[in-house]
Amino acid sequence: MISADSSHDSPLVPGADSLRFGTAALSDITRPVHAMVNAAIPELCRALPPSQRTDAALFLMRYGSALRDGAPDFFRNFHAPSYTVLAYIHASPAAPRRAPDWALERAAAVQAMAMLLHSLDDHLNDGELPATHLALLIRSEAWRRYRAGIALLADGDAALSALAEDLIDAYYRGVTKRERPDTLDAYMERFRDEMATWNAAPLMLARRCGFDDMALTDLRHIYECFGVAWRLLDDLQDAEEDFAARRRAALCVALPAEGRAYWEKGERNGLRSVIESCRAVERIRGIILELLDEGARRAETLGMPGLAAEYRALAGPLAGLAPVSVGGVRTPEDYRGAARENLSIELTTRCGNACAHCFVRARPGGHADMPFDTAAAVLRDAREAGYRSVHLTGGEPLLWNGLYGLVDEAFGLGFESVYLNTTGAPLDAEAATSLARFGKALALSISLQGPDGLNDRLRGEGASGAARRGIELALDAGLAVDVFACAGRSLVPELPRFADDLFRAYPAVQSLTLIQLIRTVRGPSPIDGELLSPADFIALVKAAALLNLYGLRVRVLENPLAGAVAAVLTMPWLPPSPPLVRAGRLVVLADGAIALAHSASETLGTFAPGALAKTLDSPEYRSRVAPDTSACPVCRHVALCREAGMTRPSEWYRDGVDSPPYCVRVLDLAAKG
């Protein structure tokens, strides 16, 4: 029974009507997919017994449809990204290949069934929709068509079929879980399971477009950002109903124990007091905005600016409300960004190679190994700060005792992915098998500088053979592998043949990732002859873009100048590249120092529990990752750079010249043709 103080005169969420998403209008790219998902509903009705078809059509029209441009829209209650994500995947310039049109049509039909089933199951389960024979018949046929569509999308690919089955299992795990979540994080995690069937069509279509495992992980996270944000908003709008039914929804689990007790007992006055004092509504609104911002940024990185624009359109009305500025709660303008990035941990500075260009070797002092307890504490701190991915690096991490235990610790804490850098040299069959047990959530990069002679000249005699053995062993064990190459002047003319030979020898390699070779000291350096001049850099971008056009997966790591050059040259085939220094990025070095990037010479303090969140929230950090406000705004290339994601001028270490900035000299030369 609801207590006597249950009057709605004092709403739990004041101004709930103003808490709403904006509208993402359909475009020439997304309108066909909207038509495809709607066409799937009449097809479902036609598959029913003849005596039930008309009743089913009328039921579904009453249940969720409205007229749009004179035609029924069966998904009027679904925000556009629910299905437009398929259009953006299919049209993404970052996709290694274009999937056939039938794959998009089949994915749209599967997505229509996923959306219908999500709604039907929810309303049948909570009693809002009576479990009539007709409703159950529609549900059964929708599930049959969902599974049949998945089989057609998989097209005999066992891995894709297994992915879909895992998602269906996750869905049922989420909707049947008996334990009630006690925290907002646990609540959001459960909903990620509950929306798992929505992920099948986007992820399978993305695979048909040639996206690798890392991109699929990103895509799933992008889509879940939207889904979880929508669920949280829906819960704020339905807070009164949830309170009356004592449903443990987002607002309830965002409260401290005292507030949850008031919720369970139906004591409105005490509950409102706790909601106000802990600013629970503002906190949830901030998380919604953070999720949409994170999804938009990642979508841009995957070559889907249209999807990013839809996320920002949804966020518009919420972002326009009074900013959230409560202690411990992030404002819409002040997100840490940790959830969309990975935290890097340098486990050791020891390494068997002797690379002249290594910034780890260039640091003063001897070798350092991070104690296991410290590394585990960094992981816990990172999770508290919002990170969901971790990057383990060195030195050579495979030389660090405790590596497998630390990866276990990461996944046990709920990290979604672990990325491991290695030279490949210490990777034997036993190590590859040990890493493979973590499945596709763990991926490797293996360093190979270029053709064997060039690699050994820069990395040490025999390094090429050791790296190639490591690649073979990792791939044989089923590990996801990227090959990393530091791009110096000697590699540029060799790049096309090197890339072609690499993918011929190891077709399962996910990508060839190019890292611009940089200076590690201010004075003369043995690698000065390998630094890329502006002309060298342009030649590198041309080669990388053309290799992508020819179907080889080549990208430039954390260097948006490459994207700007590709735009000037009208060579749009190069995947987008975010800047090295950006919100959310941090590395904890082996000696405990915290830095903006692995190659950074300046630090931001020393690790201790709580240090990561404090660093991300500090004025110094915000200043360092904020867009430049002096040189860039007056530069003639600013619009081009902003479009490519470049927010600050290039650093001196690109070629050792301070002024004019490297980026200006490169773009000036590129503009001359």
N, C-alpha and C positions, 0 to 999 in steps of 0.2 A: 504494500500500500504506500502511495506517495504521501509524504508528511504534509501537515497543514500549511507549511511555508512554501508550497510548490507553485505558487502563482507565477505566471509568466510576466508579471509587471516588472520584474527584475531579470532580464534575460541573462542566460549564462554567457552568451557571446553577443555583447552589444554591437549593433551595426552589422549583424550577420548578413543582411541583404547586400551590403556593399562588398562583402568578401566573395568575389566571383572572378572567373577567368575572362579574358578578352576573347575576341573572335578571330580565328585564323581563316581568312577568306580562301576559297578554292581558286586555283590558278590553272593555266593551260596544262601544267605538268600533273596536277593532282586531280583535276576534274574527271579524267577517264577512270581513275581508280575509284573515285566516289561512285561512279556509275556501275563499275564492276561489282563492288560490294553490295550495292542495292539489287543488282540483277540476280545475285545468289539467292535472295529470299524467294522470289517467284519460282526459281528452279527447285528449291526445297519443297515448296508447296506442290509442284507438279509431280514430285517423286512420291507423294503420299497416296494412299488408296483413293480412288476417284470420289468416293462419298465424303471424304474429309477435306478435299482441296479448297473448296470455297470457304468453309468455316475456318480453315487454317489461315487463309489469306486475310480474311476479315479480322481474325484474332490478332495477327501480327501487325496489321495496319492500326488497330485500336491500341495495341500494346506499346508501339514505339514510333509510329510513323507520323510524318507531316508532309505537306506539299512543299517542294522546292522547285521553282521554275516549272510548275505545272505537273511535276511527276512526284510519286511518293518517295519520301526519304525515310527508310526504315531505321536509320541510325542518327536521327536528329538529336538524340540525347548523348551522343558520343562526340567528344572534341576531336577535331580534324586529325591530329597526329596519330590517333588510334589506327587509322588506315593509310593516311598520306605518307607515312614512313615508307611504305612499299614503293611509292612513286619516286621518292628521293633516292632510295637504294638503287633502283633500276636505272635512274638517270645520272647517278653520281659520276663525275669525271674522274674520280679517284678509283673507280672500279677497274680492276685489271682487264675485265672483258664485259661485254653487254650480254645479259641473259636473254634468251629468246622471249618473244612476246607471250607465248603460251605460259611461260613460267610466272610472269607478272599476273596474268589472268587467273592462273590456278592459285597463286599466293593470295590474291584478293578474295577468291571464293573461300579459301581456308580461313582467312582473317574474318570474313563475315560470320562464319560459323563460330569462331572463337568469341567474337563480341556477343553474338546472340546467346551462346551457351553461358557465358559469364553472367549475363543479366538474368536469364531463365533460372539457372541454378541458385543464384542469390535469392531471387524472389520466391522460388518454390521452397527453398530451405527455411526462409524466415516467415512463411505463411502469407506473405503479401499477395502471392499468386496461388489460387487453389490448384491442387494437384489433380486436375481433370484428366480424363483419357486423352483428350485432344492435346493438352499441354505436354503430357508425357510422350505422346506420339511425336510431336514436333521436336522435343528434346532428343529422343532416340534417333530420329532421322538426321538431326543436326550433328550428333556425334558420329554417325556413320559417314556422313559426307565430310566431316572434318578429317577423320582417319583416312578415308579414300583419297582426299586431296593431298594429304601428307605423303601418301604412298606415291602419287603421281609426281609430286615435287622432288621426292627422294630419287626417283627414276633409277632404282636399283642400287643406290649408294648406301651401303650399310651404315656408314658413319652418320649420314643425315637421318636415316631411320632411327638410329640409336639416340641421336640428339632429340628428336621429337618425342620418343618414348620417355626420355628423362624429364622432359618438360611436362608431359602429361602426369607423370608420377609426382613431380614437384607440386603441380596444381592440386592433386588430391591430398598430398601431404599437408598442404596449407589449409584446405577447406575442412579437413577432418581432424586437425590437430586439437587435442583436448585441453592441453595446458593453455591457460590464459596469459597473454603477455603482460609483464609488469613494468616494462619500460617502453618509451617511444621507439627506441632502436629495434627492440624485439618485435614491436608491432609492425614497423615498416618492413622488417625482414620477412615476417609472415606474409605480408601482402605481396612481396616480390614472388613468393611461391604461388599465391593465389592468382597472380596475373601471368603465370608461366606459360599457359597455353596461347596467350597473345604473342609470345616470342617466337613460336615455331615458324610461322610464315615469313616474318622479316629475316630471321637468321638463315632459313633455308634458301630464300631468294638471294640473300647476300652471298652465300656460298656459291650459288649458281653464277653470280657476278664475279667470282674469283677472289673475294675478300678472304684474307687468311684468318687463322684462329685469333690472333691478337685483335684484329679489326672486329671480329664477331663478338669478342668479349666487350670491346668498347661499345659496339652497337647495342648489345643487350643492356648495358648500363645506361646508355642514352635513353633507350625506350623505357626502362624502369624508372628513370628520373621523372619522366612525364607521368607514368602510371601512379607512382607513389605520391607525387605532388597532387594529382587529381584526387586520390583517396583522402589525403589529409584535408584538402579543401572541402570535399564532400562531408567529411566528419564535422568540420566546423559549422557547415550549413545545417547539418542534421543533429546538432548537439542536443537540442531539446528532446527530440524523439529518442535519441540514444540514452539520454538521462532517464526518461520516463520508462524505458524498457530495461534499464540497468545494463545496457550493452557496454562492454569495455572497449570503447572506441578511442580515437587519438587523443581527444581532450582529457579523458580519464587517465590514460597511461602517461600523459605528460605531467601529471600532478605528483607531488610528494605523497607519502603514505597517508598523511592526514586527509588530503583532498580526496584520495581514492576511497577512503573510509566514508566520507560524507556522500560521495557518489553512490556507493553501494547501499547506504542507508536511505538515500533520497532526501537528504537534508540540504535544501537549496541555499539557505542563507550562509551557512558555514562553508558550503562549496564555493559560492560566488566570492567569498572573502579570500579563499585560498587561490582561486583562479586569478584574481586581481593581484594578489601579493606576489605570486611567482611569475606573473606575466605570461601565463601559459599560451594564451591566444596569440600574443605577439611572437612568442618563440616558434609556434607552429607556422605562423605566416612567414617568418624569416626562413624556416627550413624549406617551405614550399618555393620561395623565391630562389633560394640557394640551389635547390634541385633543378629548377628550370634554367637557371643561369649555367649551371654545370653541364646540363644536357645540351644547351645551345653551343657552348664552347667546344664540347667534344664533337658535336655534329659538324661544326665548321672544319675541325681537324680531319674528319672523315670525308670531306668534300661534299657536305650536304647543307649549304648555306640556307636553302629554302626551309628545311626542317628547323634550323636554328632560328630563323625569322618567325616561324609559327610558335615556337616555345616562348620567344620574347613577346609576341602578341598576346599569348595567354597570360603572361606575367604582368602585362601593362596595368590593368586596374588595381592589382594588389600592390605593385611597386609604387603606384601613385598615392597610396594612403600615407598617413603620417609615418615617418621612419621609425623603425624599432631601435631604440637606443637604451635598452635596459642593461644593467651590469651583467656581463656573462652571456648576453644574447647579441648575435651579430646583426648589423644593419644591412639592408639591401645593397648599400654602397660599400660594404666593408667585409665581404665574405672572405674567409681564409683561403678557400679554393683547394683545400687538402683533398676533399672527396674526389675531385676530378684528376688528381695527380698521383704519382707514386713517390713515396719517401725512399731516398737512396741511403744505403748503409754501406760504408766502406769497411769491410771486415778485417782486412789486412793490407799492408803495403808490400808484402813479399810477393815476388813473381819470378818465374824462371827465365823470362825474356829480358832483353836489354835494349828496349826501344829508346832511341835518342829523343823522340818527341813526347815521351811520357811525362805528364805533369805531376804524377805521383812521385816518380824518381827525381823530379826537379825540386821537390820540397827539401828544405834543410832538415837535418836530423837523420837518425837511423830508422830501421824498420819498426813498424808498430803493428800489434795485433789487438783487436778489440776483445776484451774478456767476454765469454759467453753470457754471463749474467747481465753485463751492460747491454749487449746486443738484444737480449730478451726484454730488458727494460725499455729500450728504444722502441721495440715493436709495440709494447703495451701503451707507451706514451703516444705513439703514432696513431694507434687505433682510437685512443681517447680524443686526439686532435682531429679525427675525421678521416684519416687515410684509409683507403680500402685496397691499395696495391703497394707492394714493396719491391724495391730494386736492390739486389745484393751485388756488390762490386768489390773491386780491389785496386791494386794488386790482383792476385789470383785467388778468388774465393775458395777454389777447390783445395788450396793449401791450408785453409783455416780449419782447425779442429772444431767440430760441433756444427758443421754446415747443415747436415740432414736434420739434426735435432732442432735447429733454428727454423728451418722450413716447416717442420711439424708444428712448431710453436706458432708460426705465422698463420697457418691454416686453422689451427685450433682457436686462435683469437678472432677468426672470422674474416681474415684478409681474403679477397676474391682472387688475387693473382700474385705470383712471384716471378720476377724476371732476374735472371742470373747471367752476369757477364763472365766469360772465361776465354783464355787463349786457346783452349782445347787441348793443350799439351798434357795436363794431368788426367784427362778424361779417359779412363780405361773402361772395359766392358762392365766391371762391377759398379763403377761410379755411375755410368749411364743407366744401368738397371735400377740403381738406388734412386736416381732422380726421376726416372720414368714412373715410379709408383705413385707420384703425386698427380699424374694425369696431365690433362691439357691446361690446367690452371698454372702450371709451371712452364716457362719457356726459357730458352737459352739464346744468348748471342755468342758467337765464336769469332774471334778476330783473325782476319786474313787480309793482309795489306794489299794484295794484288797478285800478279803472276809470281811464280815461285821465286825467281831470281830477285825481283824487287822486294818481295816479302822478307826474304832472308837477309838482304842488304840492310833493311831498316829494323828488323826485329831480332836478328841473330841467326847464325847458321843452323839449319835444321828446323827452324820455326814453322816453315810452310808445311813440311811433311807432318809434323806433330799436329798442326791445326787441321789438316785434311783428315788425318786419322780420327781426330775428335769429332769432326762433322759426320763422318761415316758411322761411327759408333753411336752418336746421339740419334741420328736418323733411324738406324737399325733398331734402336730401343723404342722408337715411336715418339721421341721428343720433338717439340716444336722448336725449330732452329732458325735464327736470323744470322746472316754473316755481316759482320761489321768491318769496314775498311776505312782507315784514315786516308783521306784524299789529299795527296800532295801533288806537286807538279809532275812527277814521273808517272803517276797513275793516269792522268787525264788522257794522254793519247792511247793508253793501253786499255782504257775502261770498256769500250764496246766488246773487244775480244775477251777480256777477262770476265765480264758479265755473262756473255754467251757461253763460254767454257764452263763457268761455275754452274749455271742452271742446266747445262747438258749433263754435267757430271753428277749433280745433286738436284734433280727436279723437285724434290720435296722441300727444299729450303724455302722458307716463307718470304724472305726478301733479302736483297743486298742493300745495306744501309751505309751511306757515305757520310763520314764525319770530317769536316774541313780541318786539315792539319793546322795547328796554331803554334805561335811562339809560347814558350813556357817561362822565359826569362827576358828581362829588358835588354841585356847586353847581347853581344854576338853569340850565335848558337850554331851548332853543327847542322841544324835543319833549315837554316836560312834559305838555302837553295831550293827547298821543297815547298816553301810558302807559296800560296796561290796569288799571283798578280790579278788585277781586275780582269784582264783578258783570259787568264787561266780559269778563273771562276766562271766566267760566261761560257767558256768551252765545256766546263764540267756540267753546267746546267743544261746546255744543248744536248750533250751526250746522254745524260740521265733522262731527260724528257723523251728523247727519241727511243731510248731503250724501253720505256714504258709504252710508247706507241706501238712498239713491236711485240709487246706482250710480256716483257721481262719486268719483274717487280723490283724496281730500284727507287730508293728514296734518299733524301738528304736530311740528316738528323738535326732537329732543333736549329734551323737556320732559315727563317722566312725570307731572307734576302733572295734565296733561290727561287721562291715563288714569285717575288716581285720581278726578277729577271725573266722568268718564264712568261710572265704576263706581257712584259715589254716585247719579247720575241714572238708573242702570240703562239706559244707552245704550251697549251694548257694541260698536258698529259702528266706533269709532275705532281705527285701527291702533295697536299698541303703540309707545311712544316711549322710547328709553333716555335716561339722564341725560347732560347735556353733559360733566360731569366723571366719568370712569370709567376703570378700569384699561386701559391700552394707548393712551389718547388723548394725542397730543402734536401741537404745531404748531411749525415752525421759521419764524420771522418773517424778513422781507426783510433786516433788519439782522443776522441770525444768532442772535438771542435765541431760546431755547427756552421755550415756555409750555404750560400745560395746555390752553388753548383759544384760538381766534383773538381772542376778546373779552376775554381775561384781562388784567388790568393788571399783574400780577406775573409775573416770569420765573423760570426754573429754571436759568439759566446761559446760556452761549454755545456755539453749535455748533462742534465739532471732531471729527475722526474718532474713533469710539468713544463719543461723548457720548450718543447716544440710548439705547444699552443701559445705560450707567452711570446715566442719569437714571431710566429705568424701574425699575432695581434699587435706587435710592437710598431711604433712609429718609424723606426729605422728600417724594418723589413718592408713596410708598406711603401716607404719612400723609394726603396731600391727596386721594387717590382712595378711601381707605377709608370705609366707612359711618360716619356720625356716631354717637358714643357718649355724647353729653351731652343734647342737646335732643330728638332723635328718640325714644329709648327711653321717655321719660316722656310723650310726646305721645299724646293720645287717638286720633289718626289713624294711628299707626305701622303697624298691621297692613295697613291699606288702602294706605298708601304703599309698603310693602315689596312687596305683591302687584303694584303697578303699576311696580315697578323704581326707586322713588325712595328714595335712600339718605341724602340730606342735606337740610337745610332750604333753602327758596328763598332766593336771594341778595337783598340790599338793592336791587339795580338793577332789579328787576321793576317797582316803583312808587316807589322812593326812600324807602321807610319801612323802618326796621330791625326794629322790634318792635311787635307780635308778628310773626313771620315771615309773609311773603306767603302761603305754602302753608297755614298755619293759618287765616288770615282767609278764604282762598278756600274751604277745605273746611268751615269752620264755616258759611259762608253757603250753600254747596251743600247741606249737611245739613238746613238749614231749609226746603228746597224752594223 
